[in-house]
Structure formats: structure tokens, C-alpha cells
Amino acid sequence: MSEQPSTSPAAPPSALNYDEAATWVTQYLSGCEVELAAETLDTYRRKLSRFLSWWAGLTPRPLCTAQLAFRYARHLEDQSGSSRSHNLHFAVLRRWGWYLVTQGRLETNPWQRVVPPRQPVQLSTDWLVFREIKRLLQSFDCDKLSQHRDAVLCRLMLKTGARETELARARLKDLRPIGPDGTEAWLTLQSKGKQTEEPVLLVASLKQDLDDYLRRRYPSGAYPSDAPLFTTYTDDDERPMPPREMRRRITAALRRAGIKRPGITPLSLRHTAGKQALAKKAPPVAVQEMLRHEHIRTTKRLIDQEHRRATAAERFLSHY
């Protein structure tokens, strides 16, 4: 009896049609719920929905191939928006494309050859110089509990590079004293765009400031472990302090301190932590770990911008 020739499995299709794309987007986002923070997942959903809406408006409606990907890239180039926003768009679409490949739905990722616009070398947000740091921290009336809280919030961002969104999620149980005397502590944060948790170090003086604030907030000395790290009050009801309120309070403090130059925003406090650590000769990799950048090239943008300012050749042209 002769053997039947074996048949190899069919190769995955090279294109995706519009009618099934929405289902694959839903499946992809469902899988992302495990690894992505809710805020980041919402961003992914918006970017993919925007692509599907654009695709739906094409007549005739083509298949999703590399040709369609390049066509969408040209469309985005004609739209207003920053290169950072466009980069994020392509990053989300590229990850969705790889998902389709891993699921055997596509043979190749249609987005893999699309080169997003280069990000600008200059950061849009500036940082505080040392005298401005002092003015900001001296601007609080710490006799008031709310201003004591705001002072600790600003100092924590200036000393660890934490983001407002991370601090808004932090709970008292995320504080873990370290060392034989417990004068320092790790504060575990849920980093931007991730479900993973990463620590920042509270040095002794910063931990002491936070302890002083918490003792005023809980005079009995009983700290509920699930309580938010920072709270606000509405009708005597203590609630988590949302990122928007943190930004509003930081902006008010910057204005009160007379720091109004362009490029200074609440995000400047995070950049200041990285810049000041580099100025004090912290290794770039250590700064990357403190700021929890996924890639060293993100940290390097901070380094390169300051290096360009400090070594500018334009300063040598003083003879004319």
C-alpha cells in the first residue's frame, strides 16, 4: 500500500479584511488587560479605534496589508499632533500586528516596515534649577495639613522622579522600611503603562517628611494599610487624591513660588529628579532605574539635552 503524500499546513493569510478586524482588536485588547494598566489600555483602545474608523471611510475598502499601513502613515503625517503622539500610534498598531502573526492570522506584520517620525531631541518639558527647587519647597505653609501634604508630594517627586499617576495609585501598604533602623524605605509604584510594580527609594530625610505628614493625618498612630498615600477631603470624607488634583496643586505652588517660565509644568519635578541626579554624577543606568525608563535611550535624551546646552559652540562666538 503506497503512502499518501503528506500535506503541509496552509500558510497564514497575508492580509486582513475590515469586517473581521474589529473582532481581532477586541481579542487583542482583552489579552492586554493582564499586562497593561487601565490608563494605557484605554490609550491602546483609542489608537486602534481611530485606525478602524479611518479604514472604514475608505472607498473601496482595501485589505490590511503593508500598502494600507503606509497609506495610514501618510494620513497621520497630514494630521496635527506631535511626533510623540504619532510614534505611540505606530507602536500600538505594530504590537497589534505582531499579535495577529503570533495567532496565525497573518503571515507578516503589515506595520513592521513603517518608520514612524523621529522624536525631537529637545524635551518639551524643562526642569528646575537648584534655586527654584528651594523656592518651591519654601512656598508651603506647612502649619496647614493640606499644604504639608502638597509639600511632601512635591518633595517626593523631586527626590524619586515619581509620576503623579503612580502616586495617585500608591497605598500605605506599598511603603516598606528597610535597613536595621528602618530610616529608609522602598515605595512600590505601578509604573506607567505596566502592570508590573517597581520601587523607588525614600532616603532618610524624605521618609521622615512622609512620616511626619502621616502622623498628622492619623494622630492615633493607626495607619490603615489600604489607605491612599495621598488624600483629599470632600465634606469631611477622605478620598484618594486624583492625578488631576495633584497637578493643580503643584501648578499653584509653582506660581506661588514665582516659577513661571516656559516649559515648567508638574512633569518638570520628575525631570528635575533625573537632571539633578546626573549633575551629582549618578550613573546613567542608575538614573534609568530611578525613573523606571524601559530603554536607556529615553534617559539619554535628558543627558543629551543638558550636554548640548552646557557645551554649546554658540558661546564661543563672542568675538563678533
Secondary structure, DSSP 4 states (H G I P E B T S, - for coil): -PPPPP-PPPPPPS-B-HHHHHHHHHHHHHHHTTTS-HHHHHHHHHHHHHHHHHHHT-SS---BSHHHHHHHHHHHHTS-S-HHHHHHHHHHHHHHHHHHHHTTS-SS-TTTT--PPPPPSS-SS----HHHHHHHHTT--TTSHHHHHHHHHHHHHHHH---HHHHHH-BGGGEEEESSS--EEEEEEE-TT-SSEEEEEE-HHHHHHHHHHHHHH-TTS---TTSBSSEEEETTEEEE--HHHHHHHHHHHHHHTT---TT--THHHHHHHHHHHHHTT--HHHHHHHHT-SSHHHHHHHHHHHHHHHT-GGGG----
